[in-house]
Amino acid sequence: MSDPPRKETDVARRIRAHALARGRGPQEIAHEIHEQCGPLFGTSRVKAHRLAHGVALSDIVAQVKALYEVDGKPPPRLGETLLSAYESGYKRPGPEYLHYLCAVYRVEPDELDYKSPCICGRGHAARPGAATVPQPRRPERHAAQQPDVPLVGSIIPRADDRHWVDVNDLRGPDRADGPLSIDVGEEDIVLRRTLLQLLAGAGVALDGQFLGAVDGIRRKMDDTLVGATVSPTMLDQWEETTYGYGQQYQATPSLRMLCDVLLDFSEVRRMCDKRQPVELQERLCRIAAQLSGLSGLIMINLGDHRLARSFFRTARTAADETGDRQLRAWVTVRESLVPMYYGDPREALHLARKAQDLAGRTPGVAAAMAPAVEARALGMLAMRGRGDAAPSARRALVRGRSVFDQLSKTDTGDLVFGFTDRQMAFYEGDTFTNLGDHKHGDEVLSHALTLYAPTDRVDLTLVRLDRAMCKLHSGNPDAALTGGQEAILDLPPDHRSDILVHRARQIGAAVQAKHGEIAGLREFREALAGPWVTSPTKEQSSVPPTEQV
């Protein structure tokens, strides 16, 4: 007796042969392949359907391209590598590719293990009147023995079938006269209650329920980054709202800002949970990526780097759906600020360089900001004793300034989605400070202070704290403590976010490391022990943490 097949393709071939001999169709064969090969080889459902048809990756790619051609669309970028990533589970097909894969295999998304509804809103199984591709002629003596198995992609929808249906047609008879569910969840209730408390001037504690609601909204967006029926006018309004947050970001207390952004983020998620035409998908995913990235920035300010990373991960997922490398680069360079303030500068350096690769040679926000972040990270490494970091940091600043000078006024006019001249000056001054060039650093930071508006509280305070660090490097620890303390106390209590207090404590730690327990340190620590806006995952202690920068 021969040994049983040991390869996935051999097992699938044997299953297919026996199933065809019994007259079974491709869907039944795919189900059986998945049942038997899944536990042995991890075979996904989408791969099981290809194996059920007995074809190669190149055949499926050719079928999809043929359907694109029939629909009068330009050839897709789908290739064997991307299709293999879908089959292995490393990537998930976007709404349009999922539609064409369903058309090729003549199944619904559920059969391919994708829970999202197809954007076309129509079934992909064989329908009366659907055009078919003639099957090859077989010798007549075998005709009775051949099961009637359709070829891959043998159903090509008629022209009048290829349109998106209105969401009202999908309600079903039991909901024909009623409105669609708006899916207001517990997360929205928690956020609205917190927002009302803030508006009433009441103290709000960042507890587990609030952070659970924050992360719950992000997770729902992860699960529902698919089509929704929205109008272009509605998307115009959401885009204006999103960019409006870029203007309010620094002037609004972080917790209040987070509530506003996440309530809109939740609404966008609900729109994503419904069907939409493909041409609107990219715009909606862009809004989702920007709101998620902005939420990540706010979580940095609140000191919760875990949730910040989670929001940036969601932003990457949404940005990938748009295919916009510049947007992906913006998400990546903004994510680099997490390890910049709360982690390892080597990781910040890696993310900054990754953002530069994504941005390419086209002058843009990320292309200018990423070298500046790289310079800051290298400056931090130079301060820790890495000898080759200092010259590399200066070269990165030159590259960043060169790209920055090519940006448009639109790109240099937004503190969140752009990169402003005051931010560039702040990054340059911070780099010089970390490199030990305190005189040059103080000059640049002094210039940056003149560029910031009084309402740009986060960056303005960070610049003042950097100037305090310059005073320490110049040998004046008392002035450093005074400057750091004033920078924090000049802020309204609801603007004293964790990132600012954390940076101020680093000044105290640096003073203690260089000059010991001097007289002003106790008063400095007592001043920083007051209330501030922070995450409960951060320890609220008056003892300064170990210096990380």
N, C-alpha and C positions, 0 to 999 in steps of 0.2 A: 504493500500500500504506500502511495506517495505521501510525503510530508505535507501538512497543511500549509497554505500560503502564509508567508511571513511579512509581506509588504502590503501596505494599505491599498495600492492599486490592484494587486493580485486578488485580495479578498473582495474588493468591490467588483472586479471583473467576474469573479465566480458567482457572486450574488446576482449580478445583472444577467448573466447567462441563464441561470436557473429561473429567474423571474420572467425573462422573455419567453423561455420555453413554456412557462405556465400562462402566458398571455397577459401578464401584468403591465400596467402603464408606468411612465417615468416617475410619477409622484409616489406610487406604492414602492417602486424600486428605491427611490431616494430615502424614503422612510426606513426601509429595511437596512440600507447601507449605513444610515446614521445610527440605527439601533445596535448594529453589530460592530461597526468600525469606531464609533464614538468612544466607547470604553477602552478599546485597544490602542487607537492611534489619535484620539482627540479630534476626530473628523467632525467639522461643523456642518450644520444643515445646508448652508449655501454650497459648500464643497460637495456634499452628498448628492445634490441635484446635478452638478456637473458630471460626477462619476456615474450617476444613473443614466446619463445620456451617452456615456462612453466617449467623451470628447476631451480635447486638450484646452488649456487656458487660451491659447491663440484662437481656437474656434469660437469661444464665447466672446472674446474681444471683437472678432470679425462680425459676429451676429449683432452685437450692440452697435457697432459702427454702421452696419447696414440699416438698422432701424433709425438711427440718427439721419441717415441719408434719405430714407423714405419720408421722414418727417420734415425734410427741408432744412435741417440744422447743420451747422459746421461740424466737422469731425470732432469727437470728444478726445480728451487727453487720456482716456482710460487705456492702460496697457497691462501686460501680463503681470508685472511687478505689483501694481496697485490691486489688481484682481486677486492675486495671491495673498496680499495683505488682508483683503476682505475675508478670504476663506480661512485664514489662520487666526482671525480675530484681532489683529493688530490695529486695523482701521475699520471704520464703519462707513458704508457708502452714503453719500449725500442723497437728498430726496430725489434728484433727477436720475442719478445712476441707479438708485434702488428701483425706480420706476421701470427702467429699461431692463434691468436684471429680471424683474418680475415678468416683463413682457417676453423675454427670451425663454424663461423656464415655464411660463404660463401658470404661475402660482401667485398667491397673495404674499405680502411681506411676512406674515406670521409663519408661512411655510419655510421661509428662509431664516427664521429666528429673529426677525426684526419686528418689534411691536408697533412701530409707527405706521399709520395708514399711508397708503400710496397717494402721492400728490394729484394723480389723475382722477381719483375718486371713483374709478370704475374697476370692475373685476377683470382679472387677467386670464381667467379660464376660457376655454373655447366657447364661443357664442354663435348662435345661428347667423349665418350671413357673413361671418368673418372670412376674410381672404386667407387662403392657405397656399403654401409653397408646395407644388407637386412633388410627391415622393418619387425616387428613382424606380424605373421599371425593373421588376424582378422576373426571373424565369418562371413560366407558368407552372411547371411541374412542382415548384415549391410554394406556389401561391397559397395553398390551403394550410401550409405549415407555418406561414409567417404571421405573427400577431400584428394586429393593427396598432403599431406604435408610431406616434407622430415624431417628426424630426425636431431637433432643437430649433426653437424660434419659428416654428411653422405657422404660428398665428401672428399675422401682421394686422393691427387694428385698421379698420376703414377710416378714411379721412374724417367722416362725421363722428367717429368715436373718439378722436384724439382731441379732447378739450377738457378743461377743468370744470367740475360741476360746482354749483353754488352750495355753500354749506347748509342752506335751508333745505336742500333736497336730501340731505343725509340724516335728518332728524329721526326718521322712522315714524310709523303710524301712531305710536303712543305719545309722540311729542310734537305732532304736526302743528298744533295750535298754540303751543307754549314757547316761551323764549328758551334759548340755549342756556345751560348752566354756566354761571360766571366763575365757578370754582374759587370762591373766596375761602382760603384756608385759615387754619389757626395761626399761621405765621403772620398773616396780614393783621389779624386782630391784636396780636402782641405788639406789632410795630405801631399800629394806630394808637393803642393805649399809651405806649411810651411817648409817642409824638405829642399826644394831648397833655401828658404830664409835663413834658418839657415846655410846651407853650404856656402852661399854667404856672410855670416857675417852680414846680416841685422837684425835689431831688430824685434822681433816678439811679438805681444801682444796676450795674451790668451783671445780671445773674445768669445762671445756666439756661433759664427759659428764654431769655432774650437772645443769647448766642445760639441756642437751638433753633429759634425762628429764623435768625440770619442765615445759618447754614442750611436750613430746610428749604429756603427759597432758592439758594444756589443749587442744591441738589435737584430740585424740580426742573431748573433750567437745564441742567445736564441731561435729564431724562426726556426733555421735550423740545430739543433743538431741531424741530421739524416744522413743516409748513403750517401757515394759518391764513385765513382769508382776511386780508386787510386792504384798505384802499391806499393809493399813493399819497393822498392828502393826509391820512392818518400817520403815515410814516414820516411825512414832512414835519408834522407836529412833534413826533417823538424825537426826530433828529434835532430839532430846535431846542427841545427840552434838554436833551443830552448835552448839547454844547453849552446850554445855559448853566449847567452844573459846573462846567469848567471855569466859568467866571465867578461862581459863588463858592468854589471849593475852599479857598483859604480864608474867606471872610465869615463863613458859617461854622459854628461849633461842630466838631467832628461827629458827635453822637446825633445831633439834629440832622446833619447832612446825611448820615447813614440811613436814618429813617426815611427821609425824602427819596433818596436814590433807590432804596430797596423796595419801597412801595411802587415806584415806577418799574423797577426791574421785575417785580412780581406781575405787573400788568402785561409787560412784554412777554413774560413766560406764558401767560394765559393765551396771548395771541399766537405764540408758537405752538400751542397745543392743538390748534385747529388747522384745517387745510388752507393752503394758499397757492397761488400760481408761482412757478419757478422764478419768474423775473423779479418777484418781490422778496424772495427768500434771502438773497444776499444782503439787501438793505436791513432786513430785520435782524439777521445774524450780526451785522456790523453794530447795530444799536446794542444788542445783547453783549457783544464783546467789550464795547466801550463802557457800558454801565457796570459790567462785572469787573473790568480793570479799575474803574473808579472806586468801586467798593473795596477792592484790594488795597488801593492807596489809603483809603480811610481806615481800614483795619491796621495798616502799618502805623498810622497816627495813634490809634488806640492801643497799640502794643501787642496785638494778637497776631503773631507771625504765622501761626498754623492756619487760621482762617484766611489770612491774606494770601498765602500760597494756594489755598483751595479756590479762592475767587480768581486768581490769575490762571489756574488750571482750567476753570470754566471759560474764562476769556479766550484762552488758546483754542479750546474746542469750538467756540463760536467763530473765532477768527479763521480757523481752518476751513470752515464751511464757505467763507467768502472767497478764498483763493487769493486774497490780497496780502502780498508779502510785506508791504509797508505797515499794515495793521498788525500783522503777526510780530513784526519787529518792534512796534510800539509796545505791545503787550509784554514782550520779552525784556525790553530795556526798563520798563516800569517794574517788572518783577525783580530785577536785579537790586532794587532798593531794599528789598526784604533782607537779604544777607548783608547789604551795606550797613544797615543800622542794627540788625539783631542776629547776625550770623558771622560767617567767615568771609572776609574780603576776597579770598580766592574764588569763592562761588560767584560773588558779584562780578569779578573780573571775567569769569567764564561766560556768564549770561550777557554781559556787555559785548563781548566779542561775538557771541552767537547772534545778538541783535544786529551787529554790523554786517555779518554775513547775510542775514535775511534782508537787510535794507539794500545791500548791493551798492552800486556806484551812483544811484539816483539821489540827488540831494533831497533830504526830507527830515522830518522831526527826529526819527530814531537814528538816522545816519549822523545827525549832529549831536544828539544827546548821548549816544552810546560811547563815543570816544571820551566824552567828558566824565561819564561814570567810570570808564576804564581808568582814567587818570586819577580819580578819587580813590579807587580801589588800590591802585599801585602806590599812591601816596601813603595809604594806611599800611601797606606791606613794607614800604620803605621805613616807616616809623618803627616797625617791628624788627628791622635789621636786615631786610632783603636788599643786598647791595645793588643789583641791577635794576631795581624798581624805579629809582628816582629819574634817570634819564629817559626811561620808557614812559613815565608819567608825563614828562614835559613834552615828549613827541606826541603823545595822545592828545594833549591840550591843543597843540598846533593843528592837528588833524581836525579836531572838533571845531575849533574856531574857523578853520578854512571852510568847512561845510556850513557852519552857522551863518557865515556871511553871505551864503547863496540862498538862504531861506526867504520865502515870501513874507509879507506882513501878516498874512493870515496865520502862517506857521509860528511866527514869533509873538503872537498876540494872545495866546492861551496858555495858562499855567498847567493845565492837565493834558490836553490833547495836542498842545504845541510845545515849543521850547523857547522861552523868552530870553531877552538880553539880560535881565536881572538874574535869571536862573543860571545862565552861562557864567556871569560874573561870580555868582555864589560858588559854583563848582570850581572855578579857577582859584578863587581865594581859599576854599577848603583844601584844595590840592597843595597849594603853596604852604599852607599852615601845617599840613601833615608832613610835608617835606622838610620842615624846620626853617623855611624861609619866612620867618614871622614878619619881617619888615615889609616885604613885597606882599605877603598874604594880607596884612592889615590894610595896606593901601587899596588892594582890590576889593576887600570886603567893605571898606568904608565907602567905596564907590557904589557897591551893590546896594548898600543901605539907602542911598539917594534915589535908587531906581524903584525900590519897592514902595507900594502904597501902604498906608497904615493898616488897611484891612487885610493885607497879605500876611496874616499873623504867623502861620507855621514857618514859612521860609524866612520871614523877617526875624523871627526869634532864633532860628537856627544860625543865621548870619551873626546875630549879636553874640550867641554862644561861641561861635568860631572866633570872633574877635577877642572874647575872654580867654580862649585857649592861646591866642597869639600873645596876650599879655603874660601868660604863664611861661611860654617859650622864651620871652624876652627877659625873664628873671623877676617878674613882679607877681607873685602868687596872691597877694592881698587884692590887687586890682582885678585879677582873674576871678576870684571868688565874688567880689562885689559886682563885677559885670555879669557873671552868670546868675547871681541871685536877683539882680534887678531885671534881667531879661525875663525871668519866670514870673516875678511878682507884678510886673507891669501888665501881664495878661489877665483878662477876666477869668474867674475860676473855671467857667465851662470851656475855655480854650486851652487850659493847661493839660494837654493830652500827654499820653505816656511817652511818645517819641521825644518831646521837648524836655520833660523831667528826666528821662533816661540820659539824654545828652548832657544835661546840666550835672547830673551825678557823676558822669565820666570826668568832668572838670574837677570835681572834688576828689575823685580817686586819683587823678593825675597829680593834683597838688600834694596829697598825702604821700604818694610814691616818691615825689622829688624832694619834698621839704618836711615830711613828717607831720605830726599832729600839731599844726600851728594854731594860734588862737582863733582865727576866723572860721575854722572848719566846723566847729560846733554850731555856731550861729547859722552857717550855710546849710548844714544838714537839717536843722530845725525848720528853716524856711521851706525846704523841699519836702518836709514831712506833712505839709498841709494837703487839703483835698485837691484831687485832679481827676480828669476823665481818663480812665484806663480800663483794661480788660481784667476780669477776675482771674484769668490764667497767668497774669503777671503778679509777682509778689509785691504787695504794697508795704514796704518796709522803709524806715528812715536810714537803714544802713546801706551805703552805696555799694552797688555790685562791682564785681571785678571788672576792671577796664577792658572793654572789648575792641576799642577802636585804636 
